[in-house]
Amino acid sequence: MIEVTATIIITASSVLLFGYWFRYTCLLILSAKTTRDYAADIAAANQLCFLTVQAQLSSAIPQSLDGLSAALNRDYATLRSMMERAAAGEDMIESRMLQINYQMMRAWYGVSRQFSATSARKALEEMSMVVAHFANSMGERAAAASAA
């Protein structure tokens, strides 16, 4: 009985620590700044809305959160398609972690929007950060390709 209890406690602790590590790592990746931010250039070239979504989320009263979520999902799908075509094999773990984080935040938004507008808004803010990170990565790849 003691062994089973200890195993359950250790397993639960390990899962919680892994979850904490995963979230911390994703937030650390998203907070890193590059020398030049290409996100705005990529957004303009591909008619992406994530910068507008970020501006609306930072305003006092954002528009429909569902509309903002739909815009982010469209931008995410567009960037994922672009990234798959331009896959260079670099930082694949980082990219995959952020993709998983985006899907988790998307699910959290779906659940939290019914109960807490603040939590839903924070989920959308993080989703927009992931989209901005992917746009910046695409811009960096394009700049490196044109410089070569």
C-alpha positions as CSV (number, residue, x, y, z in Angstrom):
1,M,0.0,0.0,0.0
2,I,2.8,2.4,0.8
3,E,4.6,1.6,-2.4
4,V,1.4,2.4,-4.5
5,T,0.9,5.6,-2.6
6,A,4.5,6.7,-3.1
7,T,4.3,5.8,-6.8
8,I,1.2,7.8,-7.3
9,I,2.7,10.8,-5.5
10,I,5.9,10.6,-7.4
11,T,4.1,10.2,-10.8
12,A,1.8,13.1,-10.0
13,S,4.7,15.3,-8.9
14,S,6.6,14.4,-12.1
15,V,3.7,15.3,-14.3
16,L,3.2,18.6,-12.5
17,L,6.9,19.5,-12.8
18,F,6.9,18.6,-16.4
19,G,3.9,20.8,-17.0
20,Y,5.6,23.7,-15.2
21,W,8.8,23.2,-17.1
22,F,6.9,23.1,-20.4
23,R,4.9,26.3,-19.7
24,Y,8.0,28.1,-18.4
25,T,10.0,27.1,-21.5
26,C,7.3,28.2,-23.9
27,L,7.0,31.6,-22.1
28,L,10.8,31.9,-22.2
29,I,10.9,31.3,-25.9
30,L,8.1,33.8,-26.5
31,S,9.8,36.5,-24.4
32,A,13.1,36.2,-26.3
33,K,13.7,39.2,-28.6
34,T,15.6,39.2,-31.9
35,T,17.7,42.0,-33.3
36,R,15.1,42.8,-35.9
37,D,11.4,42.0,-35.7
38,Y,10.1,40.7,-39.0
39,A,6.6,40.0,-37.7
40,A,5.1,43.3,-39.0
41,D,6.6,42.7,-42.5
42,I,5.3,39.2,-42.7
43,A,1.9,40.3,-41.4
44,A,1.7,43.0,-44.1
45,A,2.9,40.8,-46.9
46,N,0.5,38.0,-46.1
47,Q,-2.5,40.0,-44.8
48,L,-2.3,38.6,-41.3
49,C,-4.3,40.1,-38.5
50,F,-2.4,39.1,-35.4
51,L,-1.0,42.6,-34.9
52,T,-4.5,44.0,-34.9
53,V,-5.7,41.3,-32.5
54,Q,-2.8,42.2,-30.2
55,A,-3.8,45.9,-30.3
56,Q,-7.5,45.1,-29.6
57,L,-6.6,42.8,-26.7
58,S,-4.5,45.6,-25.1
59,S,-7.3,48.1,-25.5
60,A,-9.7,48.5,-22.6
61,I,-12.7,46.9,-24.2
62,P,-11.8,44.4,-27.0
63,Q,-14.2,43.5,-29.7
64,S,-15.7,40.0,-29.8
65,L,-13.2,37.5,-28.4
66,D,-14.6,34.8,-30.7
67,G,-13.8,37.0,-33.7
68,L,-10.3,37.6,-32.4
69,S,-9.8,33.9,-31.9
70,A,-11.0,33.1,-35.4
71,A,-8.6,35.6,-36.8
72,L,-5.7,34.2,-34.8
73,N,-6.6,30.7,-35.9
74,R,-6.6,31.8,-39.6
75,D,-3.2,33.4,-39.2
76,Y,-1.8,30.4,-37.3
77,A,-3.0,28.1,-40.2
78,T,-1.4,30.4,-42.8
79,L,1.9,30.5,-41.0
80,R,2.0,26.8,-40.3
81,S,1.4,26.2,-44.0
82,M,4.3,28.5,-44.9
83,M,6.5,27.0,-42.3
84,E,5.9,23.4,-43.6
85,R,6.8,24.5,-47.1
86,A,10.0,26.2,-45.9
87,A,10.9,23.6,-43.3
88,A,14.7,23.8,-42.8
89,G,15.0,21.4,-39.9
90,E,16.2,24.1,-37.6
91,D,14.8,24.6,-34.1
92,M,12.1,21.9,-34.7
93,I,11.8,21.1,-31.0
94,E,11.1,24.8,-30.2
95,S,8.6,25.1,-33.0
96,R,6.8,21.9,-32.0
97,M,6.7,23.0,-28.4
98,L,5.1,26.3,-29.4
99,Q,2.6,24.5,-31.7
100,I,1.5,22.3,-28.7
101,N,1.4,25.4,-26.5
102,Y,-0.9,27.1,-29.1
103,Q,-3.2,24.2,-29.2
104,M,-3.3,24.1,-25.4
105,M,-4.1,27.8,-25.2
106,R,-6.7,27.3,-27.9
107,A,-8.4,24.6,-25.8
108,W,-8.1,26.7,-22.7
109,Y,-9.7,29.7,-24.5
110,G,-12.6,27.4,-25.5
111,V,-13.2,26.4,-21.9
112,S,-12.4,29.7,-20.1
113,R,-14.5,32.0,-22.4
114,Q,-17.6,30.5,-20.8
115,F,-16.5,31.3,-17.3
116,S,-13.9,34.1,-17.3
117,A,-13.4,36.8,-19.9
118,T,-10.0,37.7,-18.3
119,S,-8.7,34.1,-18.6
120,A,-10.0,33.9,-22.2
121,R,-8.3,37.2,-23.0
122,K,-5.0,36.0,-21.5
123,A,-5.2,32.8,-23.6
124,L,-5.7,34.9,-26.7
125,E,-2.8,37.1,-25.8
126,E,-0.5,34.1,-25.6
127,M,-1.9,32.6,-28.8
128,S,-1.1,35.9,-30.5
129,M,2.4,35.8,-29.1
130,V,2.9,32.4,-30.6
131,V,1.6,33.6,-34.0
132,A,3.9,36.6,-33.8
133,H,6.9,34.4,-33.0
134,F,6.2,32.2,-36.0
135,A,5.8,35.2,-38.3
136,N,9.1,36.6,-37.0
137,S,10.8,33.2,-37.6
138,M,9.5,33.2,-41.2
139,G,10.8,36.7,-41.7
140,E,14.2,35.7,-40.4
141,R,14.3,32.7,-42.7
142,A,13.3,34.9,-45.7
143,A,16.0,37.4,-44.8
144,A,18.7,34.7,-44.4
145,A,17.7,33.2,-47.8
146,S,17.8,36.5,-49.6
147,A,21.2,37.4,-48.0
148,A,22.7,34.1,-49.1
